[in-house]
């Protein structure tokens, strides 16, 4: 099965974290182990060089963007999966990063528009077209709290008409703005070509269990997710997506228990992503779970000041106790040694 078919069918794409040593240098062994974990857990793709990988990998003093693309591709090459690289910055930078991703063998770029905060809709579209001329584009509606910008329906409607747009990650954490994107794709006539993916960490399962209907013949579904939340407890994420697909296809009955599960996932995400502190500890929260499982040696970030917020560790402890069915600790325990080989 080709990557486009996997993408359109809907799959789990973890936003890949960065494994560091205590000296805040790349921990190559554990970086590879993370990629192996995602593939073994059943993820249908990986996204590297994105927000969860830390934007600072691009800083001249760090210089990890291209090395991480190459390192991750060594684990992905030859696999039937969707290989996504993040691209950020003004047009010249985003084009350079897309070119790096193309050379490394990636299928698409997740294109962040956060650096173009004052650009007009037409300028944004020109930016997208420049990148789409190099690699297929995975659009990205990133919430402002972590560096994104508000994007109107008019932008998404025209965005959907760009031929080399293959998917959109919807992550504004806002139902109105989520509807803007879904309706734009439905009304573009390209709902069968552009795969919609949730990045709404506050609404993951609800997004996957909703058929959006905008009138006669205008229907859309969010078929998968590209999420930092799915960078840990990934085996469970795969199971949740598979269940959502069965429910939406009629193979499994809808029950109210699904909404209870959806609320539990959101509660767990609030702790991991530090919603109480405007998501300041979101990357460290993911790292903390991976550290507890042994996949990471510590929760270190490139910025020594980036860590869990006060009270966040207690919240993580609480959700781990409350929802043991959300973790995949036993799965990781069984395979950790082979991933760390």
C-alpha positions as a Markdown table, in Angstrom:
| # | Residue | x | y | z |
|---|---|---|---|---|
| 1 | Unk | 0.0 | 0.0 | 0.0 |
| 2 | Unk | 1.4 | 3.4 | -1.0 |
| 3 | Unk | 1.8 | 6.3 | 1.4 |
| 4 | Unk | -1.0 | 8.3 | -0.2 |
| 5 | Unk | -3.5 | 5.4 | 0.3 |
| 6 | Unk | -2.4 | 5.0 | 4.0 |
| 7 | Unk | -2.8 | 8.8 | 4.5 |
| 8 | Unk | -6.3 | 8.9 | 2.9 |
| 9 | Unk | -7.4 | 5.8 | 4.8 |
| 10 | Unk | -6.4 | 7.4 | 8.1 |
| 11 | Unk | -3.6 | 6.5 | 10.4 |
| 12 | Unk | -1.7 | 7.3 | 13.6 |
| 13 | Unk | 1.2 | 9.7 | 12.9 |
| 14 | Unk | 3.1 | 10.6 | 16.1 |
| 15 | Unk | 4.8 | 13.9 | 16.2 |
| 16 | Unk | 8.3 | 12.7 | 17.0 |
| 17 | Unk | 10.1 | 14.0 | 20.1 |
| 18 | Unk | 13.9 | 14.6 | 20.5 |
| 19 | Unk | 15.8 | 12.3 | 22.7 |
| 20 | Unk | 18.7 | 14.1 | 24.5 |
| 21 | Unk | 21.4 | 13.2 | 26.9 |
| 22 | Unk | 21.8 | 15.0 | 30.3 |
| 23 | Unk | 24.3 | 17.3 | 28.4 |
| 24 | Unk | 21.5 | 18.2 | 26.0 |
| 25 | Unk | 23.1 | 16.5 | 23.1 |
| 26 | Unk | 21.4 | 14.1 | 20.7 |
| 27 | Unk | 20.9 | 10.6 | 22.2 |
| 28 | Unk | 21.0 | 8.7 | 18.9 |
| 29 | Unk | 20.4 | 5.3 | 20.5 |
| 30 | Unk | 17.2 | 6.5 | 22.2 |
| 31 | Unk | 16.2 | 8.6 | 19.2 |
| 32 | Unk | 16.2 | 5.5 | 17.0 |
| 33 | Unk | 14.4 | 3.5 | 19.8 |
| 34 | Unk | 11.5 | 6.0 | 19.7 |
| 35 | Unk | 11.1 | 5.6 | 15.9 |
| 36 | Unk | 11.2 | 1.8 | 16.3 |
| 37 | Unk | 8.6 | 2.0 | 19.1 |
| 38 | Unk | 6.2 | 4.0 | 16.9 |
| 39 | Unk | 6.4 | 1.6 | 14.0 |
| 40 | Unk | 6.1 | -1.5 | 16.3 |
| 41 | Unk | 3.0 | 0.1 | 18.0 |
| 42 | Unk | 1.3 | 0.2 | 14.6 |
| 43 | Unk | 1.7 | 3.9 | 13.7 |
| 44 | Unk | 1.2 | 4.4 | 9.9 |
| 45 | Unk | 3.7 | 7.3 | 9.8 |
| 46 | Unk | 6.0 | 9.6 | 11.6 |
| 47 | Unk | 6.5 | 13.4 | 11.6 |
| 48 | Unk | 9.9 | 14.7 | 12.5 |
| 49 | Unk | 11.2 | 18.2 | 12.7 |
| 50 | Unk | 7.9 | 19.5 | 14.0 |
| 51 | Unk | 6.8 | 21.3 | 17.2 |
| 52 | Unk | 7.2 | 18.2 | 19.4 |
| 53 | Unk | 10.8 | 17.8 | 18.0 |
| 54 | Unk | 11.4 | 21.3 | 19.2 |
| 55 | Unk | 11.8 | 24.2 | 16.8 |
| 56 | Unk | 15.2 | 25.0 | 18.3 |
| 57 | Unk | 16.8 | 22.1 | 16.4 |
| 58 | Unk | 17.1 | 24.6 | 13.6 |
| 59 | Unk | 19.2 | 27.1 | 15.6 |
| 60 | Unk | 22.8 | 27.5 | 14.2 |
| 61 | Unk | 24.3 | 26.4 | 17.6 |
| 62 | Unk | 22.2 | 23.2 | 17.5 |
| 63 | Unk | 22.1 | 22.2 | 13.9 |
| 64 | Unk | 20.0 | 19.1 | 14.3 |
| 65 | Unk | 17.3 | 19.6 | 11.6 |
| 66 | Unk | 19.0 | 17.7 | 8.7 |
| 67 | Unk | 20.8 | 15.2 | 10.9 |
| 68 | Unk | 17.4 | 14.2 | 12.5 |
| 69 | Unk | 15.8 | 13.9 | 9.1 |
| 70 | Unk | 18.6 | 11.5 | 8.0 |
| 71 | Unk | 18.6 | 9.5 | 11.2 |
| 72 | Unk | 14.9 | 9.0 | 11.2 |
| 73 | Unk | 14.8 | 8.1 | 7.6 |
| 74 | Unk | 17.4 | 5.3 | 8.3 |
| 75 | Unk | 14.7 | 3.7 | 10.4 |
| 76 | Unk | 11.8 | 4.5 | 8.0 |
| 77 | Unk | 13.4 | 3.6 | 4.7 |
| 78 | Unk | 11.7 | 0.7 | 3.0 |
| 79 | Unk | 8.7 | 0.8 | 5.3 |
| 80 | Unk | 5.1 | 1.3 | 4.1 |
| 81 | Unk | 4.3 | 4.4 | 6.0 |
| 82 | Unk | 3.8 | 8.1 | 5.7 |
| 83 | Unk | 7.1 | 10.0 | 6.1 |
| 84 | Unk | 6.5 | 13.6 | 7.1 |
| 85 | Unk | 9.1 | 16.4 | 7.8 |
| 86 | Unk | 8.3 | 19.7 | 9.4 |
| 87 | Unk | 9.0 | 22.9 | 7.5 |
| 88 | Unk | 8.8 | 26.3 | 9.2 |
| 89 | Unk | 9.9 | 29.9 | 8.8 |
| 90 | Unk | 9.6 | 32.5 | 6.0 |
| 91 | Unk | 9.4 | 31.3 | 2.4 |
| 92 | Unk | 13.1 | 31.0 | 1.7 |
| 93 | Unk | 13.6 | 28.9 | 4.9 |
| 94 | Unk | 10.5 | 26.7 | 4.3 |
| 95 | Unk | 11.6 | 26.0 | 0.7 |
| 96 | Unk | 15.1 | 25.1 | 1.9 |
| 97 | Unk | 13.7 | 22.7 | 4.5 |
| 98 | Unk | 11.3 | 21.2 | 1.9 |
| 99 | Unk | 14.3 | 20.6 | -0.3 |
| 100 | Unk | 16.2 | 18.9 | 2.5 |
| 101 | Unk | 13.2 | 16.7 | 3.2 |
| 102 | Unk | 12.9 | 15.8 | -0.5 |
| 103 | Unk | 16.6 | 14.8 | -0.6 |
| 104 | Unk | 16.2 | 12.7 | 2.5 |
| 105 | Unk | 13.3 | 10.8 | 0.9 |
| 106 | Unk | 10.3 | 12.2 | 2.8 |
| 107 | Unk | 6.8 | 12.0 | 1.3 |
| 108 | Unk | 5.4 | 15.4 | 2.5 |
| 109 | Unk | 6.1 | 18.4 | 4.6 |
| 110 | Unk | 4.0 | 19.6 | 7.5 |
| 111 | Unk | 4.0 | 23.3 | 6.8 |
| 112 | Unk | 3.7 | 25.7 | 9.7 |
| 113 | Unk | 2.6 | 29.3 | 9.0 |
| 114 | Unk | 3.5 | 30.6 | 12.4 |
| 115 | Unk | 6.4 | 32.7 | 11.1 |
| 116 | Unk | 4.1 | 34.6 | 8.7 |
| 117 | Unk | 1.9 | 36.3 | 11.4 |
| 118 | Unk | 1.4 | 39.5 | 9.4 |
| 119 | Unk | 1.1 | 38.0 | 5.9 |
| 120 | Unk | -2.1 | 38.5 | 3.9 |
| 121 | Unk | -4.1 | 35.5 | 2.7 |
| 122 | Unk | -2.7 | 35.8 | -0.8 |
| 123 | Unk | 0.9 | 36.0 | 0.6 |
| 124 | Unk | 0.2 | 32.9 | 2.7 |
| 125 | Unk | -1.1 | 31.1 | -0.4 |
| 126 | Unk | 2.0 | 32.1 | -2.4 |
| 127 | Unk | 4.1 | 30.7 | 0.4 |
| 128 | Unk | 2.3 | 27.4 | 0.3 |
| 129 | Unk | 2.5 | 27.1 | -3.5 |
| 130 | Unk | 6.3 | 27.7 | -3.3 |
| 131 | Unk | 6.7 | 24.8 | -0.9 |
| 132 | Unk | 4.2 | 22.6 | -2.7 |
| 133 | Unk | 6.3 | 22.9 | -5.9 |
| 134 | Unk | 8.9 | 20.8 | -4.1 |
| 135 | Unk | 7.0 | 18.3 | -2.0 |
| 136 | Unk | 3.3 | 17.5 | -1.2 |
| 137 | Unk | 2.0 | 19.7 | 1.6 |
| 138 | Unk | 0.4 | 18.6 | 4.8 |
| 139 | Unk | -1.4 | 21.8 | 6.0 |
| 140 | Unk | -1.2 | 22.8 | 9.6 |
| 141 | Unk | -3.6 | 24.9 | 11.6 |
| 142 | Unk | -1.6 | 25.5 | 14.7 |
| 143 | Unk | -3.2 | 27.2 | 17.7 |
| 144 | Unk | -1.7 | 30.6 | 18.7 |
| 145 | Unk | -0.7 | 29.5 | 22.2 |
| 146 | Unk | 2.2 | 27.5 | 20.8 |
| 147 | Unk | 3.2 | 29.8 | 17.9 |
| 148 | Unk | 0.4 | 29.6 | 15.3 |
| 149 | Unk | -1.9 | 32.2 | 13.9 |
| 150 | Unk | -5.6 | 32.5 | 13.2 |
| 151 | Unk | -6.5 | 31.6 | 9.6 |
| 152 | Unk | -9.9 | 32.4 | 8.1 |
| 153 | Unk | -12.2 | 30.2 | 6.2 |
| 154 | Unk | -11.3 | 32.1 | 3.0 |
| 155 | Unk | -7.7 | 31.0 | 3.4 |
| 156 | Unk | -8.6 | 27.3 | 3.8 |
| 157 | Unk | -11.0 | 27.4 | 0.9 |
| 158 | Unk | -8.2 | 28.6 | -1.4 |
| 159 | Unk | -5.6 | 26.4 | 0.3 |
| 160 | Unk | -7.7 | 23.3 | -0.6 |
| 161 | Unk | -7.5 | 24.2 | -4.3 |
| 162 | Unk | -3.7 | 23.9 | -4.4 |
| 163 | Unk | -3.0 | 20.8 | -6.3 |
| 164 | Unk | -0.2 | 19.4 | -4.2 |
| 165 | Unk | -2.0 | 19.7 | -0.9 |
| 166 | Unk | -2.5 | 16.2 | 0.4 |
| 167 | Unk | -3.6 | 16.6 | 4.0 |
| 168 | Unk | -4.4 | 19.1 | 6.7 |
| 169 | Unk | -3.6 | 18.8 | 10.4 |
| 170 | Unk | -6.4 | 20.7 | 12.3 |
| 171 | Unk | -5.1 | 21.9 | 15.6 |
| 172 | Unk | -6.6 | 25.2 | 16.6 |
| 173 | Unk | -8.2 | 23.7 | 19.8 |
| 174 | Unk | -11.3 | 25.5 | 18.7 |
| 175 | Unk | -14.5 | 24.0 | 17.3 |
| 176 | Unk | -15.4 | 27.0 | 15.2 |
| 177 | Unk | -12.0 | 27.1 | 13.6 |
| 178 | Unk | -12.0 | 23.3 | 13.1 |
| 179 | Unk | -15.3 | 23.7 | 11.2 |
| 180 | Unk | -13.8 | 26.4 | 9.0 |
| 181 | Unk | -11.2 | 23.9 | 7.7 |
| 182 | Unk | -13.5 | 20.9 | 7.3 |
| 183 | Unk | -16.2 | 22.9 | 5.5 |
| 184 | Unk | -13.5 | 24.5 | 3.2 |
| 185 | Unk | -12.3 | 21.1 | 2.2 |
| 186 | Unk | -15.9 | 19.8 | 1.7 |
| 187 | Unk | -16.9 | 22.7 | -0.4 |
| 188 | Unk | -13.7 | 22.5 | -2.5 |
| 189 | Unk | -14.8 | 19.2 | -3.9 |
| 190 | Unk | -11.5 | 17.6 | -2.8 |
| 191 | Unk | -12.7 | 15.8 | 0.3 |
| 192 | Unk | -11.7 | 12.5 | -1.4 |
| 193 | Unk | -8.2 | 13.8 | -2.1 |
| 194 | Unk | -7.3 | 15.8 | 1.0 |
| 195 | Unk | -7.0 | 13.8 | 4.2 |
| 196 | Unk | -8.1 | 15.5 | 7.3 |
| 197 | Unk | -6.1 | 14.8 | 10.5 |
| 198 | Unk | -6.8 | 15.9 | 14.1 |
| 199 | Unk | -4.3 | 17.8 | 16.1 |
| 200 | Unk | -7.0 | 19.0 | 18.5 |
| 201 | Unk | -5.6 | 17.5 | 21.7 |
| 202 | Unk | -8.7 | 18.6 | 23.6 |
| 203 | Unk | -11.0 | 16.7 | 21.2 |
| 204 | Unk | -9.1 | 13.8 | 19.7 |
| 205 | Unk | -11.6 | 11.0 | 19.9 |
| 206 | Unk | -14.6 | 13.2 | 19.3 |
| 207 | Unk | -13.0 | 14.5 | 16.0 |
| 208 | Unk | -12.5 | 10.9 | 14.9 |
| 209 | Unk | -16.1 | 9.9 | 15.7 |
| 210 | Unk | -17.8 | 12.8 | 13.9 |
| 211 | Unk | -19.2 | 12.9 | 10.4 |
| 212 | Unk | -19.3 | 16.5 | 9.4 |
| 213 | Unk | -22.4 | 17.4 | 7.2 |
| 214 | Unk | -22.7 | 20.8 | 5.6 |
| 215 | Unk | -25.6 | 20.2 | 3.3 |
| 216 | Unk | -26.6 | 17.9 | 0.4 |
| 217 | Unk | -23.6 | 15.8 | -0.6 |
| 218 | Unk | -21.1 | 17.9 | 1.5 |
| 219 | Unk | -19.7 | 15.4 | 4.0 |
| 220 | Unk | -16.3 | 15.1 | 5.5 |
| 221 | Unk | -14.5 | 13.0 | 8.1 |
| 222 | Unk | -11.3 | 13.5 | 10.1 |
| 223 | Unk | -9.7 | 10.1 | 9.4 |
| 224 | Unk | -6.5 | 10.1 | 11.5 |
| 225 | Unk | -4.3 | 12.2 | 13.8 |
| 226 | Unk | -0.9 | 13.8 | 13.7 |
| 227 | Unk | -0.4 | 14.5 | 17.4 |
| 228 | Unk | 2.3 | 15.1 | 20.0 |
| 229 | Unk | -0.1 | 13.3 | 22.4 |
| 230 | Unk | 0.3 | 10.2 | 20.3 |
| 231 | Unk | 4.1 | 10.4 | 20.8 |
| 232 | Unk | 3.5 | 8.4 | 24.0 |
| 233 | Unk | 1.1 | 5.6 | 24.8 |
| 234 | Unk | 1.1 | 5.1 | 21.0 |
| 235 | Unk | -0.1 | 1.5 | 21.1 |
| 236 | Unk | -3.3 | 2.7 | 22.7 |
| 237 | Unk | -3.7 | 5.5 | 20.2 |
| 238 | Unk | -3.6 | 2.9 | 17.4 |
| 239 | Unk | -6.3 | 0.9 | 19.1 |
| 240 | Unk | -8.5 | 4.0 | 19.6 |
| 241 | Unk | -8.2 | 5.0 | 16.0 |
| 242 | Unk | -9.0 | 1.4 | 14.8 |
| 243 | Unk | -12.0 | 1.4 | 17.1 |
| 244 | Unk | -13.2 | 4.8 | 15.7 |
| 245 | Unk | -12.8 | 3.5 | 12.2 |
| 246 | Unk | -15.0 | 0.4 | 13.0 |
| 247 | Unk | -17.7 | 2.6 | 14.6 |
| 248 | Unk | -17.7 | 5.0 | 11.7 |
| 249 | Unk | -18.0 | 2.1 | 9.2 |
| 250 | Unk | -20.8 | 0.5 | 11.1 |
| 251 | Unk | -18.8 | -2.6 | 12.1 |
| 252 | Unk | -19.0 | -1.7 | 15.8 |
| 253 | Unk | -22.0 | -0.2 | 17.6 |
| 254 | Unk | -21.8 | 3.3 | 19.0 |
| 255 | Unk | -22.0 | 3.4 | 22.8 |
| 256 | Unk | -21.9 | 6.3 | 25.3 |
| 257 | Unk | -18.8 | 4.7 | 26.7 |
| 258 | Unk | -16.9 | 6.2 | 23.8 |
| 259 | Unk | -17.7 | 9.7 | 25.0 |
| 260 | Unk | -16.5 | 8.7 | 28.5 |
| 261 | Unk | -13.2 | 7.5 | 26.9 |
| 262 | Unk | -12.9 | 10.7 | 24.9 |
| 263 | Unk | -13.2 | 12.7 | 28.1 |
| 264 | Unk | -10.6 | 10.6 | 29.8 |
| 265 | Unk | -8.2 | 11.1 | 26.9 |
| 266 | Unk | -8.7 | 14.9 | 27.1 |
| 267 | Unk | -8.2 | 14.9 | 30.9 |
| 268 | Unk | -4.9 | 12.9 | 30.4 |
| 269 | Unk | -3.9 | 15.3 | 27.7 |
| 270 | Unk | -4.5 | 18.3 | 29.9 |
| 271 | Unk | -2.0 | 16.9 | 32.4 |
| 272 | Unk | 0.6 | 15.9 | 29.8 |
| 273 | Unk | 0.3 | 19.1 | 27.8 |
| 274 | Unk | 0.1 | 21.4 | 30.8 |
| 275 | Unk | -3.2 | 23.1 | 29.7 |
| 276 | Unk | -3.4 | 24.9 | 33.1 |
| 277 | Unk | -0.3 | 26.9 | 32.2 |
| 278 | Unk | -1.1 | 27.6 | 28.5 |
| 279 | Unk | 0.8 | 24.5 | 27.4 |
| 280 | Unk | 4.3 | 25.7 | 28.6 |
| 281 | Unk | 5.2 | 22.2 | 29.8 |
| 282 | Unk | 3.7 | 20.2 | 26.8 |
| 283 | Unk | 7.0 | 18.8 | 25.4 |
| 284 | Unk | 8.4 | 18.1 | 28.9 |
| 285 | Unk | 5.1 | 16.3 | 29.7 |
| 286 | Unk | 5.5 | 13.9 | 26.8 |
| 287 | Unk | 9.1 | 13.4 | 27.7 |
| 288 | Unk | 8.1 | 12.5 | 31.3 |
| 289 | Unk | 5.9 | 9.6 | 30.2 |
| 290 | Unk | 8.6 | 8.4 | 27.8 |
| 291 | Unk | 11.2 | 8.7 | 30.6 |
| 292 | Unk | 9.0 | 6.6 | 33.0 |
| 293 | Unk | 8.7 | 3.9 | 30.3 |
| 294 | Unk | 12.5 | 3.9 | 29.7 |
| 295 | Unk | 12.4 | 5.1 | 26.2 |
| 296 | Unk | 14.0 | 8.4 | 27.2 |
| 297 | Unk | 16.8 | 8.7 | 29.7 |
| 298 | Unk | 15.4 | 12.0 | 31.0 |
| 299 | Unk | 12.9 | 14.7 | 30.1 |
| 300 | Unk | 15.6 | 17.3 | 29.0 |
| 301 | Unk | 14.7 | 19.9 | 26.4 |
| 302 | Unk | 17.2 | 21.9 | 24.3 |
| 303 | Unk | 16.3 | 25.0 | 26.4 |
| 304 | Unk | 17.5 | 24.3 | 30.0 |
| 305 | Unk | 14.6 | 26.4 | 31.3 |
| 306 | Unk | 12.0 | 24.3 | 29.5 |
| 307 | Unk | 10.6 | 21.7 | 31.9 |
| 308 | Unk | 7.4 | 20.7 | 33.7 |
| 309 | Unk | 5.4 | 23.5 | 35.2 |
| 310 | Unk | 4.7 | 23.7 | 39.0 |
| 311 | Unk | 2.1 | 21.2 | 39.8 |
| 312 | Unk | 2.3 | 19.4 | 36.5 |
| 313 | Unk | 4.0 | 16.3 | 37.8 |
| 314 | Unk | 1.2 | 15.8 | 40.3 |
| 315 | Unk | -1.4 | 16.1 | 37.5 |
| 316 | Unk | 0.6 | 13.5 | 35.5 |
| 317 | Unk | 0.6 | 11.2 | 38.5 |
| 318 | Unk | -3.1 | 11.7 | 38.9 |
| 319 | Unk | -4.1 | 10.8 | 35.4 |
| 320 | Unk | -1.7 | 7.8 | 35.3 |
| 321 | Unk | -3.5 | 6.4 | 38.4 |
| 322 | Unk | -7.0 | 7.3 | 37.2 |
| 323 | Unk | -6.7 | 5.9 | 33.7 |
| 324 | Unk | -4.3 | 2.9 | 33.6 |
| 325 | Unk | -6.1 | 1.6 | 30.5 |
| 326 | Unk | -4.7 | 4.6 | 28.5 |
| 327 | Unk | -1.0 | 3.6 | 28.9 |
| 328 | Unk | 0.9 | 1.0 | 27.0 |
| 329 | Unk | 3.6 | 0.4 | 29.6 |
| 330 | Unk | 3.4 | -3.4 | 29.3 |
| 331 | Unk | 3.9 | -3.3 | 25.5 |
| 332 | Unk | 6.9 | -1.1 | 26.0 |
| 333 | Unk | 8.3 | -3.3 | 28.7 |
| 334 | Unk | 8.1 | -6.3 | 26.5 |
| 335 | Unk | 10.0 | -4.7 | 23.6 |
| 336 | Unk | 12.3 | -2.0 | 25.0 |
| 337 | Unk | 15.5 | -4.0 | 24.9 |
| 338 | Unk | 15.1 | -4.8 | 21.2 |
| 339 | Unk | 14.3 | -1.1 | 20.4 |
| 340 | Unk | 17.4 | 0.0 | 22.3 |
| 341 | Unk | 19.7 | -2.5 | 20.6 |
